Amino acid sequence: MQKRRLQILIAAAGMGLSLAAHAHFKLESPASWIVEDERGDPQKIAPCGGTLDDGGTRTGDVTAVTGGSMMRLAITETIYHPGHYRVALARRLNWLPGDPVAPMVETDRGPRSGHAPIDANPQPPILLDGLWENYERRTGPLETEIAIPNIDCDDCFLQVVQFMEGHPGFREGGFTYHHCAMLDITADPSKPIDEGWPSPNR
């Protein structure tokens, strides 16, 4: 499968297709923690968007969620690029994971990002990996439901990142775009507390 992905990227690069165009997405639900324009910008800098020149204007939006429940996640892919999405959750901004890492692949247009490994059994702080993996142009919103751990967490950071394959990289963000939402999670007392989510007082 990985070999096939690389063949697609190399062939497309050789045909002159616009694989190097920057992808973009908007976080529609839950509400983004910064104001996004029609393309979803600013979204380059890890871990939660912004750029070196524009850190983003905070919306002040916080989404209340019951722990141990399902929550709607929705985005709009405003500019297409092959790759996948990953979702993470952390009590603090600096506890969010680093961006996906991929090998570089030589193409007729120079080095491009190859396939980043996808964890089929992600552990905290990652909730989902390999979400909406795609190698064909698509339009319209994408949505799913994600399982929220049964924990108490005020001002938790939900991070959604888009990793781009066949991309030369850029100074701000490498091969990845970033958005975050603020969640207030209240544990369901009828369910056991999920382990693996460190206390902010650790």
N, C-alpha and C positions, 0 to 999 in steps of 0.2 A: 504493500500500500504506500509506504513512504517513497519507494522508488518511482511509483506511478506519479505521485505528487510532484516530485522533482522533474520528471519527464515533461509534465504539463507546464511547469513554470519555465523550464529551459526552452521548450518549443514555442511557448507564447512570446518569450523574450526575443527569440530569433525571428518571429513573424512581425515584430515591431508593435505588439499590442501594448496598451498603456498600463502595464503592471506596476510601473513605478509611481503612478499617480497616488497621491495621498488619499487614504481612506478616511472616512469620517462617520461618526454616528452620534445620535442624540439619545440621551437617557430620558425616556418618557415616564416610566413608573418603576420604582418610587421616585418622588420628586428629587431632582438634582440639587446638590448643595451649592452650585454656582449657576449664575445666569448663562444660558446657552443661546447662541444665535441660530439661524435657520439650518446651519450645517452641524451644529453641536459644539462649535468652538467657544472658548479655548479648551483644548483637550490633550495637549501634547505631553506635558510634564507629569512624571510619576510623583506621588501615587494617585492623585485625584484630579488631574487636569490643570489648566492654566498654561501659560507660556512664560519664558524668561521676561518678556516685556509686559505681560498681562496675567497676573495671578488669578484673575477671575473675581467677579462680584458675588459675594455670598447672598444666597436667597433667604436664609434663615429657616428654610423648610425642614421639618423633622416629621418622619412618618412613624406613627405608633403601630406596633406589631405585637401579636401574642406569640410568645415562644412556643415551639413545637407545632406551629401551624404552617400552612402554605401561603406564600406571598406572590402576587403578580409581579413579574419582571417584564418590562416592555422597552424596546428600543426602536429607533428608525435608522436604518443604514443609509445615510445621505449620499455617500460616495462609495462605490463598490471597491473591494479589494479581496482577493482570496486569503483565507486564513480561518481563524476561529476566535471565540470569546471565552473569557474566564471570569468567574465570580468569586469574590473573597469577602470575608467579614472579620473585622478586628475591633477591639475596644479602643485602641489608640491608632492614630494615623501612622506612626512609625512602626507599628506591628503588622501592617499590610505587607504581603509578599513582594519580592522583586519581580520585575517583568519577565515573561517567558524568554528563554534563551534558545537560539537556533543556530545551527552551523551555517556558514556562508557557502553559497553554491556559485560556481563560475558559469556565466552565461555569455551570449554574444554581446550583451550590453554591460558586461562587467559583473562584479560580485553582487549577489542578491541573497536575501535571507531564505534559508531552506525551511523545512518543517520543524516546528518546535515540538518537543515531546509533550504528549497529553497524558495526564495522570488519570487512569480509569478508576482509581480509588483514592480520591483526594482527601487529605487530612487538614484539620484546622491550621491556618485560617482560610484555606480554600474550600469553598462550597461546591463548585462545579468547574470542570475543566473540559475543553473541547466543545463548548456550547456553540450551536449554529455554525458548525464547520461547513465551509462552502467553497466551491471552485467554479461557480457559475454566477453571472451577474443576476441580481435580484432587486426588486423594488418593494416598497411598502414596509409596514411595521413588522417586527418580529416579537413574539411574546411567549412566555412560558410561566410555570409556577415553580418556585424554588422553596425547599424546606428550610425553615428558620430554626436554628437550634433552640432548645428549651433552656434559656438562660435569662437572667436579668441584666440588661445592658442599656444604660442611658447614653445617648449620643454615640452609638456604635457606628462605625464606618462600613458601609456596603460599597465595595469596589467592583466595577465592571470594566474590563479591559478588552480591547480588540487587538489581536496580534496579526500582523500582515506578513504573508509569505511573498517571495519574489520581489522584495522591496530593498532599495539600496541603503535605507536608513536615513535618519535626519538628526541634526544636532540636538533637538529637543524631543526626547522620547524614543530614539532609536527606531524600532519597528512596531511600536505599541502606542495606541491611543487610550485615554483614561477618563473615566467619570466615576463619581461617588455620590452616594446619598446618605443622609443621616437618619438612623433608625433609633427609636426608643423601644426596646424589647422588654416585655414583661413576661416572666416565666408563668406557664400554666401550672398551678399547684397540684393539679390532678395527674401530672406526668412527671417522671423522673428528670432531674436536671442533667443536661448533657455535659459530659466531661470533655476536657481538651480545650476549653476556652479560658485562657488565663485571666485571673483577676487583675484589675488595674493596680492593685496594691502589692503585686508579687515582688 
